[in-house]
Amino acid sequence: MADTTSMGSSVATDETSELIASNKVEGTTVYNRQGEHLGKVYNFMVNKRSGQVEYAVMSFGDFLGMGGSYHPLPWKALTYDPSQGGYVVDLDKRKLEGAPSYRTGEEPTFDRAYSQSLYDYYGLPYGVV
Amino acid sequence: MADTTSMGSSVATDETSELIASNKVEGTTVYNRQGEHLGKVYNFMVNKRSGQVEYAVMSFGDFLGMGGSYHPLPWKALTYDPSQGGYVVDLDKRKLEGAPSYRTGEEPTFDRAYSQSLYDYYGLPYGVV
């Protein structure tokens, strides 16, 4: 989450109706549709050439009793809910349980094939803005 | 800059040939074409809906003797140079001097008109990936 005091007025610098600052996305809490706290946004991956965000990486402390894990999610799977002050993931636990994920030290290779498999899992077209 | 020790193997998690992690972009040094240190990336602004990065905000400590200032730059104006370990801004000082910028506490409203003016200044089409 951004330190909103460091640049003066917060709304103008870290968020508008259209845009959000990268460092405000990081650390933001993630909820499921039932309002349960799942974890937070660890970071997100940007396509160097196009500047397109491919996916955000959620860190789930001990979600589902699986120990600390990282779940990459397509950007579009996250919806910001102002009333909760966090992102809502419109996925049930069953879907998340079977989703691509990894633990610290067991990261996959984040190549095109991995991105493709991620989008396939969530039923979203890869490479389409 | 990302703490690459916090997620185990660094290359796999914060950068690939195609992708770069948001928290690795932040804090990265920015140079001009002559190899002079200009400042660093403060953060970058992402379109909430599309996930498209609109611009990165450079913080220049005392660049040009103007005091601390922030210069938003279109994503495409930044090129990462592995040999320098930082971004190279392909702009001369004269262009940067006249560019849209602001100081802490004097932030403009980051609306569509501001984005448009920014892209216009750098001669890039706004809204085109």
Interface residues (C-beta under 8 A of the other chain):
Chain A: A2 S6 M7 G8 S9 A12 T13 D14 T16 S17 E18 L19 I20 A21 S22 N23 K24 V25 E26 Y42 N43 F44 M45 V46 N47 K48 R49 S50 G51 Q52 V53 E54 Y70 W75 K76 Y80 T104 G105 E106 E107 P108 T109 F110 D111 R112 S115 V129
Chain B: A2 M7 G8 S9 A12 T13 D14 T16 S17 E18 L19 I20 A21 S22 N23 K24 V25 E26 Y42 N43 F44 M45 V46 N47 K48 R49 S50 G51 Q52 V53 E54 Y70 W75 K76 Y80 T104 G105 E106 E107 P108 T109 F110 D111 R112 S115 V129
